[in-house]
Amino acid sequence: TGAYETIFTTDCLNDLMGAFGMCWSGMSAMKDINPLREKLGETVAHAEFSLYDDPAVENGFSLQAFDSEGFATMRTPIVEGGKLSTFLHNSVTSNFFGLANTANGSRGTKGSLGVSPSHLCIGTGSQSDKDVKSGTYLELVALQGLHSGASAISGDFSFGASGFLCENGERKQAVRGVTVAGNFYKMLQEIAAIGDTTHSDHSRSFFAPLIRFDKLSVAG
């Protein structure tokens, strides 16, 4: 029990980002349920943090030249240098806000028009993976109950997790059945280090460097 600097595996970080994915959506902003709706151009993350959607990312498994509406897709910066640049839009949400369509329209076989990323990517930082893993930290490799324990509106989360207590990149002790709690929007601003090497999740739909978050609350 205590406050730990924490590194999520790429798959776990993808799960965490997915639980709060509505905050990058123009659809949720249009419905006025996006807590970042009024923060375009403002700082929402650490100065070294960047986030973008790339339909043509190298080695991605969701490559697409057109979205579900037939618009040509493009690389879309969402957060640049910690500042919120845009939301992901389809033709409806872009017209609503009078902004450029980012060609992120998505539609299921029977569902209505929505908004979704193709490959969500986090930009690399300035530190090597070895530097990111220096000292003592908690590595989380599995998350339980994430969606039921996360509020995309407030950013608060509390979920079960398993992983390892590590020192200088070496796993020293297995950790199981702990509860990790924090606030997603605060966590994005409290980043201790971002690695300079991109890694992908198992489905190759999410790409990110190692990110070391500062002092998440752990109990168990």
C-alpha positions in Angstrom: 0.0 0.0 0.0 1.3 3.4 -1.0 2.0 5.8 -3.9 4.1 4.3 -6.7 5.5 5.5 -9.9 3.8 3.2 -12.4 4.5 1.8 -15.9 1.6 0.0 -17.8 2.4 -2.6 -20.4 1.3 -1.4 -23.9 -1.8 -3.6 -23.8 -2.8 -2.3 -20.3 -2.2 1.3 -21.4 -4.4 0.7 -24.4 -7.1 -0.6 -22.1 -6.8 2.4 -19.9 -6.9 4.8 -22.8 -9.9 3.0 -24.2 -11.9 3.4 -21.0 -11.5 7.2 -21.4 -11.7 7.3 -25.2 -14.7 9.5 -25.2 -12.6 12.5 -24.2 -11.1 12.5 -27.7 -14.4 12.2 -29.5 -16.2 15.0 -31.3 -19.4 13.0 -30.9 -19.3 13.1 -27.1 -18.4 16.8 -27.3 -21.4 17.4 -29.5 -23.6 15.5 -27.0 -22.1 17.7 -24.2 -20.8 14.8 -22.2 -17.1 15.3 -23.0 -15.2 16.9 -20.0 -12.6 18.4 -22.4 -15.2 20.0 -24.7 -14.2 23.6 -23.7 -10.5 22.9 -23.5 -9.4 23.1 -27.2 -6.0 24.9 -27.3 -5.5 24.4 -23.6 -3.0 22.2 -21.8 -4.5 18.9 -20.9 -1.3 16.8 -20.5 2.4 16.8 -19.7 4.4 19.1 -22.1 6.1 16.1 -23.7 2.9 14.2 -24.3 1.4 13.9 -27.8 -1.4 11.8 -29.1 -2.6 11.3 -32.7 -4.6 9.0 -34.9 -2.8 7.5 -37.8 -4.7 5.3 -40.4 -1.5 4.5 -42.2 0.9 3.8 -39.3 3.7 1.3 -40.1 2.8 -2.3 -39.1 -0.8 -1.3 -38.1 -3.6 -3.8 -38.6 -6.3 -1.3 -39.2 -4.9 0.4 -42.3 -7.6 2.3 -44.1 -7.7 4.9 -46.9 -11.3 6.0 -46.3 -13.6 6.2 -43.4 -17.1 4.8 -43.2 -18.5 7.9 -44.9 -16.0 7.6 -47.8 -13.8 10.5 -46.8 -10.1 10.1 -47.3 -8.4 9.4 -44.0 -5.4 11.4 -42.6 -3.0 11.6 -39.7 -4.8 13.7 -37.1 -2.9 15.3 -34.1 -5.2 15.2 -31.1 -2.8 16.4 -28.4 0.5 18.3 -29.3 3.0 19.3 -26.7 0.4 18.7 -24.0 -2.2 20.9 -25.6 -5.5 19.7 -27.0 -5.5 20.4 -30.8 -8.8 18.8 -32.0 -11.3 16.1 -31.4 -11.9 13.2 -33.8 -14.8 14.1 -36.1 -17.1 12.7 -38.7 -19.1 14.9 -41.1 -21.9 15.5 -38.6 -19.8 16.5 -35.7 -17.4 18.6 -37.8 -20.4 20.5 -39.3 -21.9 21.0 -35.8 -18.7 22.7 -34.5 -17.7 24.3 -37.8 -14.4 22.5 -37.8 -12.5 20.3 -40.3 -13.7 16.7 -40.7 -10.9 14.4 -39.5 -12.4 11.5 -41.5 -13.0 9.3 -38.4 -16.6 8.4 -39.2 -17.4 4.9 -38.2 -20.6 2.8 -38.7 -21.5 -0.8 -37.8 -23.8 -2.9 -39.9 -26.9 -1.7 -38.1 -25.6 1.1 -35.9 -25.8 4.9 -36.4 -22.8 7.0 -37.5 -20.2 7.4 -34.9 -16.6 8.4 -34.4 -13.6 6.2 -33.8 -9.8 6.2 -34.3 -8.1 3.8 -36.6 -4.7 3.5 -34.8 -4.4 5.6 -31.6 -0.7 6.5 -31.2 1.2 8.3 -28.4 4.3 10.1 -29.6 7.8 9.2 -28.3 9.6 11.2 -25.7 13.3 12.0 -25.0 14.3 9.2 -22.6 15.6 5.7 -23.4 13.6 2.7 -22.1 16.4 2.0 -19.7 16.1 5.5 -18.2 12.3 5.2 -18.0 12.8 1.9 -16.0 15.5 3.3 -13.6 14.9 3.1 -9.9 11.9 1.5 -8.2 8.5 1.4 -9.9 5.4 -0.8 -10.3 4.8 -2.5 -13.6 1.1 -3.4 -14.3 0.6 -6.3 -16.7 -3.2 -7.0 -16.1 -6.1 -4.9 -15.2 -9.5 -6.1 -13.8 -12.8 -4.2 -13.8 -11.5 -1.2 -15.6 -14.6 -0.1 -17.4 -16.9 -0.6 -14.4 -14.4 1.3 -12.1 -13.8 4.3 -14.4 -15.7 7.5 -14.9 -14.9 9.2 -18.2 -16.7 12.3 -17.0 -14.8 12.9 -13.8 -11.7 11.0 -14.8 -11.6 9.0 -11.5 -10.8 5.3 -11.6 -10.3 2.4 -9.3 -9.6 -1.1 -10.6 -7.9 -4.3 -9.7 -4.5 -5.0 -11.0 -1.6 -7.4 -11.1 2.0 -6.9 -12.0 5.5 -6.6 -10.5 7.5 -4.4 -8.2 10.6 -3.6 -10.3 14.0 -2.0 -9.8 16.1 -0.8 -12.6 14.1 -2.8 -15.1 14.3 -6.1 -13.1 11.2 -7.7 -11.7 11.8 -8.1 -8.0 8.4 -9.2 -6.6 5.1 -10.3 -8.0 2.1 -8.2 -7.0 -1.5 -9.6 -7.3 -4.9 -8.5 -6.1 -4.1 -4.8 -5.5 -6.3 -1.9 -6.2 -5.0 1.0 -8.3 -6.8 4.4 -8.0 -6.3 7.8 -9.5 -7.6 10.4 -11.9 -7.0 9.9 -15.6 -6.9 13.6 -16.5 -4.5 14.4 -13.6 -2.4 11.4 -14.5 -1.8 12.7 -18.0 -0.3 15.8 -16.5 1.8 14.0 -13.9 4.1 12.0 -16.1 7.6 11.3 -14.9 9.2 10.0 -18.1 8.3 9.1 -21.7 10.5 6.7 -23.7 12.0 7.2 -27.1 10.9 3.8 -28.6 7.5 2.9 -29.9 5.8 -0.3 -28.9 2.5 -1.8 -30.1 -0.2 -3.8 -28.4 -0.9 -7.4 -29.4 -3.6 -6.3 -31.9 -1.4 -3.6 -33.5 -4.1 -1.0 -33.1 -2.4 1.0 -30.4 1.2 2.3 -30.5 3.0 4.0 -27.6 6.4 4.4 -25.9 6.9 3.4 -22.3 5.4 6.0 -20.0 6.1 6.3 -16.4 3.3 7.9 -14.4 4.0 9.6 -11.2 2.7 8.2 -7.9 -0.6 6.3 -8.5 -2.4 5.2 -5.4 -2.0 1.4 -4.7 -3.7 -0.5 -2.0 -3.6 -4.2 -1.1 
